[in-house]
Amino acid sequence: MERVRTQRAVVLTTASTAIAAVDATRDLIAGRSWSRFVDAFSRPQPLREWHTSLVVMRLTGTVVADSDTVYEDGAVVTSGDEIVAVGDRQRLVQQYPDHDSRSFDIVAPGLVGSHVHSVQSLGRGIADDEALLDWLFDHVLPMEAAMDAEQMRTAATLGYMECLASGVTTVVDHLSVAHADQAFEAAGEIGIRGLLGKVLMDHDAGALQEDTDAALAESERLIERYHGAFDDRIRYAVTPRFAVSCTERCLRGARDLADAYDDVRIHTHASENRDEIQTVEDRTGMRNVEWLDEVGLTGPDVTLAHCVWTDESERAILAETDTTVVHCPSSNMKLASGIAPVEAYLQRGITVALGNDGPPCNNTLDPFTEMRQAALLAKVDGLDATALPAATVFRMATEHGGQATGFDVGALAPGRPADVIGLATDTARSTPVHDPLSHLVFAAHGDDVRFTMVDGEIVYDDGSFARVDGDAVRADAQRHADSIDAEISSKD
């Protein structure tokens, strides 16, 4: 079995190198880049992988197709990487009698983690009860600076394991300054779908600070290597950390870089904390979202995490530019950042998705926890029990997440990618189920997920990961976390 896997990897790498060489040759003929022509033959290329373990499958149970459509006795039929049918179970069993069949209590679209920090997984719980900027500059950034390539790979894999085991099939992942390629490789290896980006920090960033040109050049190298890689499961988002740690040239360079490539997006933090906003205003004379708009970091290809503290003019900008906001309620509560005005955003027609943020400020990547927190926080914030009903919150975690990523995900429908999860309701906490949407938002947990399919491939099944050894990754993660703690402590 090991020999087969090794041979397959050699074939894939050779094929992807040939593809890159053809692309580079076209560039050379067009008079563009001799260095890229040479580089195509000398450096490893991303796996532009064809599927080898796709299944033809019929999944039955209570099917939550989207936030408006539930089949109490339903089925989802997949073939290859697509969904081919969704509807009444009896009809689809008769129509597709020969498909492999699995049954779950609830079948739902894969959830979207629209703002996560997978590579911070080794820092779960390292900086509880700290204010945001102290938490970031005194704890999280030193941890990221201390991580080597192997530790970054393990951290990302651990984060993706937690996501897949909790029903997240697509992530928008804010990586770190160094070793970003390790996260891309980890995502490709485990089979998750993702929009990933190396972090840009060229101002007031301590050990993580980079030269502006070097940071943008490294981002472009990663775009050329990984954007559209692994059968287009992995795409790129240019990722400035936030306005506080980026110069104007860096932020404008991020926009220029995203515009130079098809489907490359932009992902950053904005207006999470009042101290952050004051810092930006002192430097630029503008509020945070106004400044981001000035330098080109708003628009339908931009995802802004948090947006807790915005005024009416900033909300108008977000609406007019069709910028996506990602609500991270658990992180915002834990860091005492505030409560994002989600209802106000939705009323303006602003797309609001959901994210868990990072393990050091949450401390979980469970999307069901985040749905529940979002709903409850909105109700108590407005003293309105009707605020953010279950269907709206589920839409934020699925369809709105699809809009944030640019992937056609977030619903179960013919022709859509076969990103499907199956859940059990065999616990006291899950009994009875009167309303499946209510159950998913208010009662379900990530550990209710029994089955996760991405692009028609079963990547997680009843506690086991198809492509990685979960026990080995967890052991490595604890070892690396202990090593990083010791290294940072030795410098104190």
Sequence and secondary structure as in RCSB ss.txt:
>XXXX:A:sequence
MERVRTQRAVVLTTASTAIAAVDATRDLIAGRSWSRFVDAFSRPQPLREWHTSLVVMRLTGTVVADSDTVYEDGA
VVTSGDEIVAVGDRQRLVQQYPDHDSRSFDIVAPGLVGSHVHSVQSLGRGIADDEALLDWLFDHVLPMEAAMDAE
QMRTAATLGYMECLASGVTTVVDHLSVAHADQAFEAAGEIGIRGLLGKVLMDHDAGALQEDTDAALAESERLIER
YHGAFDDRIRYAVTPRFAVSCTERCLRGARDLADAYDDVRIHTHASENRDEIQTVEDRTGMRNVEWLDEVGLTGP
DVTLAHCVWTDESERAILAETDTTVVHCPSSNMKLASGIAPVEAYLQRGITVALGNDGPPCNNTLDPFTEMRQAA
LLAKVDGLDATALPAATVFRMATEHGGQATGFDVGALAPGRPADVIGLATDTARSTPVHDPLSHLVFAAHGDDVR
FTMVDGEIVYDDGSFARVDGDAVRADAQRHADSIDAEISSKD
>XXXX:A:secstr
 HHHHHHHHHHHHHHHHHHHHHHHHHHHHTT  HHHHHHHHHS        SSB EEEEEEEEEEETTEEEEEEE
EEEETTEEEEEEEHHHHHHHSTTSEEEEEEEEEE EEEEEE GGGGGGTTTTTT  HHHHIIIIIHHHHHH  HH
HHHHHHHHHHHHHHHTTEEEEEEE  SS HHHHHHHHHHHT EEEEE EE  SS GGG   HHHHHHHHHHHHHH
HTTHHHHTEEEEEEE  GGG  HHHHHHHHHHHHTSTT EEEEEES SHHHHHHHHHHHSS HHHHHHHTT  ST
TEEEEE  S  HHHHHHHHHHT EEEE HHHHHHTT     HHHHHHTT  EEE  B GGGTS   HHHHHHHHH
HHHHHHHT TTSS HHHHHHHHTHHHHHHHTSS SS  TTSB  EEEE   SGGG   S HHHIIIII  GGGEE
EEEETTEEEEETTEESSS HHHHHHHHHHHHHHHHHHHHHH 
